[in-house]
Amino acid sequence: MKPSKKGKQIMSIIIKQIEIIERIDQLIRLQATGTPSQLARRLEISKTKLHRTITIMRELHAPIVFDLTIQSYVYEEEVGFEFGFYKGRQRSRLNPFVG
């Protein structure tokens, strides 16, 4: 069954959101997000969209806080984020800083 035009648009939006979350996760692990304004500019999204995305991540149990000392979002405790499908128990590690 061929996906409809609307279905393709929805998938594109979902994939883009996942990519943003993965990029934020990577920058948090590097403690290199900068301020919310800097991070939004780096990701080429609005501050509003950034705050919505951080809220979604927190709702998914990401222990994200902003560290004023280093001016970066950080995780309060070690966590992992992965999205995708894997055969059996095998997973590919494309980025050593994620998970």
Secondary structure, 3 states (H helix, E strand, C coil): CCCCHHHHHHHHHHHHHHHHHHHHHHHHHCCCCCCHHHHHHHHCCCHHHHHHHHHHHHHCCCCEEEECCCCEEEECCCCCCCCCCCCCCCCCCCCCCCC
